[in-house]
């Protein structure tokens, strides 16, 4: 059982947080291992909540952004999540079964062992603004599948969505099962100070460190899905036009506001102008102008200003920029920032020092593959890595020599949408995994249980004085099995 809330060490915790936590904790102790039928009903209600409120949820997200592409919301927030829930429903019964494990020979055949997946209890989830439905409902699929209860704090940039979720959730779940909360400005430290049984956070590395520090006061285990500068490298054999087509689709998605987006591209030296021309062609074909509804706004003024300052800094330090929207300048009123290639970048520029989280794409060049490996490995491990090459040996070279949270080969981003492989970071890009079986395991206590049979063979060695026979037996076993 977790320690009680320590108000001396924690920031002031809102009453609504503590009341919900205590209610959910009591419900967990009253029903610590929900049945398969109960968990299945929770997952089905989760999907129903999305389907029955689709239009209102889309409108709320659009209001929070100013303009959010409806397709992007449907694809990343609905389709992907509903598929995740469906996958959990398909495999849940199998995942819940106790796992038989091998018994050590000295105890065979009178004993047995098993690993039993059991719910942890009350899970806290801190949700970012960039994919607020995906990054709340996808973890919830794993949390509910594992039999837990959940409290979710939304971002201050998701105020409209948070209010809607708070309004509609009671129609599908009682508060002792699920409750959403608005951020309300600065309530994150208080939320992460609650003695959850597990805390799941998606966001920046800087905030992730603070969340982990708060959780450490309660020895609360954490899953941190952070970010970083995820690179793409285009191999000399790969068509530049295809690379530009795939990379620019990802970079334009959500206006680049994705933790696994391509943060910079390595091109073979001499391919810069061809890539720029192909990128401009792709963007011109897909977006008539910067204010097209399919091109998403930057989330808030602070982020818009940060992108402008980042670009200005690069230009002042010698970068050459190519605005892929031709004559369309940034639109401060709509917070629309054009897709922009940035050449001649250096590590002294801000654009290469932190995650961009927007539609700016630095371009670097290389002569040899080892140059790319050395550069990436000299920096924090990225959340994702994207090698573009049909050369199997070169694919393996990059995958084995560059450590990252995940990899997509010959495309970007799409590994995140695969439900049967885990998603998570490594090093500065995060810790822990979810999606599919790994999500179920993350939110379960995989509890080892030893069952002693009627007869205990080891009893022959457990009767002092050991000098009589036990020492001889144990030395014989060490010699035989050691």
C-alpha positions, 0 to 999 in steps of 0.5 A: 500500500502506498504511503499517505499523501505527505502535504509537508513535502508536496505542493498544495494538493487540490481537494478534488485530487485527494478525494478522487484518489481516496475514492479510487483507492477504496474501490480498488481495495474493494475489488482488487482484481476485476473480472474479464467481463468487467475489463471488457466492458470498460474497454467497450465503453471507452470506444463508445465514449469516442464514437458517440461524441466524435463531432463534439470531441473534434470541435473541442480539439479544433477550438483548442488549436485555433485550427486543427485538421479534421483528418489529422484528428480523425486519423491520429485521435480516433482511428489509431485509438479505436484500433488500439482498443480493438487489439486489447479486446482481441488479446485480453483473455490471453494476457490475463491468464497466469503464466506457467513457469519452469520449476527448479529441478530440486523442487520438482515435481511436488511444487509449481510456480506461476506469474499472475498479472494483477492490477496495480491500483490507481494510475495517474496520467498526465496528458499533453496537448498535441494529441490529447485524445490519443495520449489519454485513451491509448494509455487508458486502453492498457490501464483498463485492460490491466484492471486498474482505475485512472485519474487524468490531468489534461494540459492547460492548452486543452481546456475546451477538450478537458471540460468536455471530457469532464462533462461526458465521462460520468455517462460511461464511467463512475468517478471511482473508475475514471476521472478527468481534470483540467490543468487550471494553471500549474496544477501538474506538480500537485497531481504528480505528488499523489501516491499513485501506483504508477504515473504515466507522463507524456511531454518534454524532458524538462517537465519529465524530470520534474514529474519523476522527482515528484513521483520519487517522494512516494517511490511511485514508478513512472513511465516517461514518454518524452521527446528529443531530436529524432533524425532521418538519414537518406541513403545514397541509393534511396530516391530523393523524390520518395524521401521528400514525399514521405518526410514532408507528409510527416513534417506537415502532420499537426504542423510538426507538433509531434514528439516522434517527428523528423527533427532534422534530415541527413542527405548525401552531400550534393542532394540539397537542391534536389530535395528542396525542389521535391519538397516544394513540389510536394507541399505546393500540391497538397496545400493551396496556401498556409491558411488551408484547413488541412494545415494545423495551427501552432498551439499557442502564441508562446510556441509560435513566438518560439518558432519565429525566434528559433528561425531568426536565430538560425538566419542570424548565424548563417543559415539559408532558409527555403519557405515551402509555401512560396510567398506565404509568410507566417500568419500570426493571427491564425498562428500558421507557420510555414513549412521551412527547410533550414540549410547550413545549420550548426550546433551553435544554432538554437534549432539544433540544440532543442526539439523543434516541435514545429514545421522547421526542418534542418538539413545536414549533409554527409559523405560517409554513413559513419558520420551520421552515426557519430553525430547522433551518438554524440547527442541524447538518444532520440525517441525515433530514428528514420533510415531511408535505404533499400540496402539491407546491410546499410539498414542493419548498420544504422539500426545496430549502431544508433540507439533510439526509442523506436525505428521506422525504415523508409518512412517516418512516424508509422511505427508508433501506430503499430499495436503489436510492438511497444512504444517508448523512449530510451535515455533522455527520450524516456523510459518504459513502454506501452501499446499492446502486450507491453502496455498491459504489462506496464500497468500490471504487477507481474506477480510471481507465485510459488506453490509448495506441494504436499511433500517438500524435497528440500526439507532434506536439507533444511534440518540443522545441524547441517554437518550431518548430511545437508552439506554433502547434499548441497556440495553434490548439487553444486558440483552437478548443476553448477 
